[in-house]
Amino acid sequence: MKKLIISMLVALPVCVMAANKTSVTITDLNNNVLTQNIERNLSALITELNSAWEESRNPNWKQCRQWADDRTCNSLSMLWENSIFRCTEEEVVEIGMQSYGGEYEVRNIPFIFTSDGRDEYHEAAVTFNNRGLVTSFRMMISTTLYRKVIEQGEDVRDYRQRNMILKYTEDFRTAYEQHDLDFMNKIFSEDALIITGKVIKVAPTKENNFQSTKVQYSKQDKKTYLKNLKAVFAANKRIKVSFDKIKVERHPIEEDFYGVTLHQGYSSDRYSDEGWLFLLWDFRDQDNPMIHVRTWQPDTNPFTKQKIKEEDIFSLADCDL
């Protein structure tokens, strides 16, 4: 009996380690060396995240730099500060795809994010360079939305820029969860027009048709917007952003300009709403695309209590280029 107990105790750490391990298999890449590098690096990175979650510690970010570049490790670190996460699957099998700029992408990696005792399921998209090093980790939009946007590509250039829009949309969403002010500073042009809005409670009176809520809009320049966003990040540990609808329009004449309309769900420790987010993207500099216009409208008209009509949603047609 004593020998049996000792054997069980010796075997226990191995079982714990096995439970933390996630093995990744990548298909459809016609490069065996690259495939093996991606599989090894992503498996090791996820397994370290799993172990950190299990052991109630921070991941070893220095060690993670064996498998991911500095920017990605910093990004994961910011994400971890607000919500710890792990993959509960022992094996993940996904398709590898060639992305733009000589990079490769794997999507649909399942994770459980834990914040304030609550678990939420999210899927991640991971990008790699031509050596298989992780160069990006971001929260995905749904596969249905992704395919819808890609399938509307009219030519090679349009297809490439739609890919970039989807990646930046996912980066944009992830930046809120990470409280990544540097990313927001990078993507907005210096002369950006930014219109924010929030739904606030008011006292019902005859003058406001006895409404209990109204939308408060604010027109801001980039500097003011980032200052206010910094305060929002500081006041809220948890910020969740989701997109369940997306419409991408290419300008009929200025083909490097795109209007992106997103139905956004926003929730934080102190505030939540649903509404329509519009972004005017400029891809004239392919390496540094910029947002020139950002607007937000509520999902529901606070006076009529009706869903806002499609023709009343800000779009590319409202932009004077």
C-alpha positions, 0 to 999 in steps of 0.5 A, a space after each residue: 500500500 505504501 508503494 502504491 501511495 508513493 507511486 501516485 504522488 510521483 505521478 501526480 505532477 505529471 498528470 497536472 502538467 499533462 492537463 495544462 498542455 495544449 498541442 496544436 496541429 496546423 494543416 494546409 501550409 505547403 511548408 513543412 519547416 514553417 508548419 512545425 515551427 508554428 505548431 511548436 511555438 503556439 503549443 508552447 505559448 498556450 501551454 505556458 498560459 495554461 500553466 500560469 492560470 493553473 498555478 495562479 501566477 503570471 506567465 513567464 514573459 521572458 520565456 515567452 519571447 522564445 515563441 513570440 516577438 516582444 510586441 506580442 508578449 507585451 500585448 499578452 501581458 496587458 491582456 493578462 492584467 485585466 483578464 487571465 485566460 487559458 485553453 481547455 483543449 488538449 489538442 487544437 487542429 486548425 488551418 494555416 493561411 497565408 496573410 499579407 506582408 509575408 505573414 501567416 495566420 491561424 484562427 479559431 483558437 479557443 480560450 476561456 477568459 476569467 475576470 472577477 470570477 466570471 468565465 467567458 468563451 472567446 476565440 483568438 486569431 494568431 499571426 506568425 512571421 515566415 519563421 513561425 514566430 508569433 507576431 500578433 494575438 487578437 480577439 476574433 470577430 465571428 467566422 461568419 462576419 469574417 467570411 462575409 467581408 472577404 467574399 465581397 472582395 472585388 480584386 486582389 488589392 481590395 481583397 488584401 485591404 479587406 484582410 487588413 480591415 478585419 485584422 485592424 478591427 480585431 486589433 481595435 476590439 482587443 485594444 479595449 480589453 488590453 487598455 492599449 492606448 498606444 495602439 489607439 494613438 497609432 491608428 487615429 490620424 492627427 486631424 481625426 474627427 471623433 464623435 463619441 456618445 453615451 446614453 445617460 439617465 434624465 428626469 422625465 419632464 414635459 419638455 423632453 416628452 417624459 423620456 428617462 434617457 437621452 444620448 449625450 454626444 461629444 465632438 473631440 479631436 484626437 488629443 482630447 479623445 485619447 485623454 478621455 479614453 485614458 481616464 476610462 481605462 484607468 477607471 475600469 478594469 474590465 472593458 468588453 467590446 464585441 461586434 456582431 455586424 459589419 459592413 465594409 464599403 470601398 469608396 467608388 473613386 478614392 479606392 484606398 478609402 473604406 467605410 467600416 460600419 460595426 454594430 458594437 456591444 460595449 460593457 465595462 465596470 461602470 457603463 454599457 451600451 449598444 450602438 453603431 460604430 463607423 470608421 473611415 479608414 485610409 490605406 494610402 500608406 499600406 504600412 500605416 493605415 489611419 482612421 480619419 473619422 470615428 462616429 457612434 450612434 445608439 442602437 435605439 432612438 431614445 425618443 421613439 424606443 425604436 431601432 435606428 433605421 439603416 438609412 439613418 446610420 452614418 456611412 461612407 456616403 456621409 463623408 466628403 472626401 
